[in-house]
Amino acid sequence: MDWLSIVESGGILITAYLLFLLIKEFKKSIKESKKGKVSGKCNLD
């Protein structure tokens, strides 16, 4: 293997890992926003 292919495969791994982290944070923020909406409804009642 030459350096270019090693760097490219590493870049793919890094990109996949970053996407995984982004999706995890995105799901967490969706859960928190749903909690906020629910508590907001409770406060209105």
C-alpha positions as CSV (number, residue, x, y, z in Angstrom):
1,M,0.0,0.0,0.0
2,D,1.2,3.5,-0.8
3,W,0.8,6.5,1.6
4,L,-2.1,8.0,-0.5
5,S,-4.3,4.9,-0.1
6,I,-3.5,4.7,3.7
7,V,-4.4,8.4,4.1
8,E,-7.6,7.9,2.1
9,S,-8.7,4.9,4.1
10,G,-7.9,6.8,7.3
11,G,-9.9,9.8,6.1
12,I,-12.9,7.5,5.4
13,L,-12.7,6.2,9.0
14,I,-12.4,9.7,10.5
15,T,-15.3,10.9,8.4
16,A,-17.5,7.9,9.4
17,Y,-16.6,8.5,13.1
18,L,-17.4,12.2,12.8
19,L,-20.8,11.4,11.2
20,F,-21.5,8.9,14.0
21,L,-20.8,11.6,16.6
22,L,-22.9,14.1,14.8
23,I,-25.9,11.7,14.6
24,K,-25.5,10.9,18.3
25,E,-25.5,14.6,19.3
26,F,-28.5,15.2,16.9
27,K,-30.5,12.4,18.5
28,K,-29.7,13.7,22.0
29,S,-30.8,17.2,21.0
30,I,-34.1,15.8,19.6
31,K,-34.8,14.0,22.8
32,E,-34.1,17.1,24.8
33,S,-36.3,19.3,22.6
34,K,-39.1,16.7,23.0
35,K,-38.7,16.9,26.8
36,G,-38.8,20.6,26.6
37,K,-42.0,20.6,24.6
38,V,-43.6,18.1,27.0
39,S,-42.6,20.1,30.1
40,G,-43.9,23.3,28.3
41,K,-47.3,21.7,27.8
42,C,-47.4,20.7,31.5
43,N,-46.6,24.3,32.5
44,L,-49.5,25.6,30.4
45,D,-51.9,23.2,32.1
